[in-house]
């Protein structure tokens, strides 16, 4: 949620009949359009968007207050339960988080945001197989605007459980949708390196450096890939960038210690 939109929603609460329904909500709620919705549904929607905005800027206490206001206004508003799940997850209240995500999906099983967020919650708690099912449920919704997000999450989750072939498949699906997706490019470079495909790793890293500012992990991978390929110029270039830009990173310390593997 942009800061301007967040401010507009906050101001909107004081105006009777304001309508700020997001495109995300419109694809996952079967309620009437914003202009015809009930006052209770309108207040639930606006408080939910405020809760999401406060969640994104890290003001979790206020986000929790707003989501409670939303559910008090309309307990059947699915996106409010989804945001509640995110808030409770961050507060380490796993029981309430899981109940909230499940309630959101009871209301609308096709809610891609709720499926994706519940999948992330499950993957973080080492329930990877369950998590991937929810990521796949998210991408099955043809109205989902960012399916690459769930494919990336599925890839990370598959990799966490040791399914490297599955992880690669998910990252390749991301790159079909968005060939310049930085996380998918980095993951493919790292997976290629781990299985000994150094030329493949170098290709993905090259694509990554063309579309994004790379961090210490990618620079360190570049050092190691170049070293295995005996490309001393490239190795020296990555090493210099790592030392200069991220001197206190674990990767820079590993470089200084010569811990290449």
Secondary structure, 3 states (H helix, E strand, C coil): CCHHHHHHHHHHCCCCCCCCCCHHHHCCCCCCCHHHCCHHHHHHHHHHHHHHHHHHCCCHHHHHHHHHHHHHHCCCCHHHHHHHHHHHHHCCCHHHHHHHHHHHHHHCCCCHHHHHHHHHHHHHCCCHHHHHHHHHHHHCCCCCCCHHHHHHHHHHHHHHCCCHHHHHHHHHHHHHHCCCCHHHHHHHHHHHHHCCCHHHHHHHHHHHHHHCCCCHHHHHHHHHHHHHCCCHHHHHHHHHHHHHHCCCCHHHHHHHHCCCC
